[in-house]
Amino acid sequence: MTEIVHPFYEAHRSAMEAAMRDRIDLAGTMLRERGHLSDTGGLSREVMDEFEVVLTQMPYVGGAASRMSDFFMRLTGFMAISRVLRRHGVPVPVIGEIERETYKAQLLGVPEAERLAAGRHFMSPENQALLREQAASSVTESHQQQFPEDFVYDFVEPGPQDRFEFGINYKACGFCKLAARHGDKDILPNICGLDFDAYATRGIRLERTQTLAGGASHCDFRFSRLAEIEPSP
């Protein structure tokens, strides 16, 4: 039976494939120096072939109506990179280093003003209201029945002694489910490590002391603003 890509992801395929090619180009030197892989052209083709497989495995969690769809579209491609590098014998910690530095370089390719504006939006009262709403929906039985591969999470309000602005406790993780289903649990912590740069490049401090991938009962994301600098001219 031929595996198919969900129509929502098919509509975004070209953008996701372009991001993957950009990542491979950015990782070229590290793949040669740290991964000891000389045939980066062949590796690029292998990664893109694996990404085709990943596209068929990405769970649909509500499309544009769900904030988590963007997480899958931005990050599951790193599973394709991880799988290929693992097959070539690159140690998992080295894979994580290559992916994190590549992702950071890609994120920093976005103009600073645009990144900081995205960070301000994420921290805004309007977005926090959306997070509360989607968090409340994620824990309902009806949502979990409709989207069993989705994330399940609670919105966390700060207490009087807390220094963060708000938090999210992820009680079930879509990436954990995906990794368990396809034998990727060993490379999953590398995906978790990408979160810190994803937020820092937008002017947001992420504090996290535990993850589901590490065996905890939940992932404890806590967000606050970094001191913003003026956008470069």
HELIX and SHEET records of a PDB file:
HELIX    1   1 PRO A    7  ALA A   11  1                                   5    
HELIX    2   2 ARG A   13  GLU A   33  1                                  21    
HELIX    3   3 THR A   40  GLN A   57  1                                  18    
HELIX    4   4 GLY A   63  ALA A   65  5                                   3    
HELIX    5   5 MET A   68  LEU A   75  1                                   8    
HELIX    6   6 GLY A   77  ARG A   87  1                                  11    
HELIX    7   7 VAL A   92  LEU A  108  1                                  17    
HELIX    8   8 GLU A  112  MET A  123  1                                  12    
HELIX    9   9 PRO A  125  SER A  138  1                                  14    
HELIX   10  10 GLU A  141  GLN A  146  1                                   6    
HELIX   11  11 GLY A  174  HIS A  182  1                                   9    
HELIX   12  12 LEU A  188  ALA A  200  1                                  13    
SHEET    1   A 4 VAL A 152  VAL A 156  0                                        
SHEET    2   A 4 PHE A 166  ALA A 172 -1                                        
SHEET    3   A 4 CYS A 219  ARG A 225 -1                                        
SHEET    4   A 4 ILE A 204  GLU A 207 -1                                        
END                                                                             
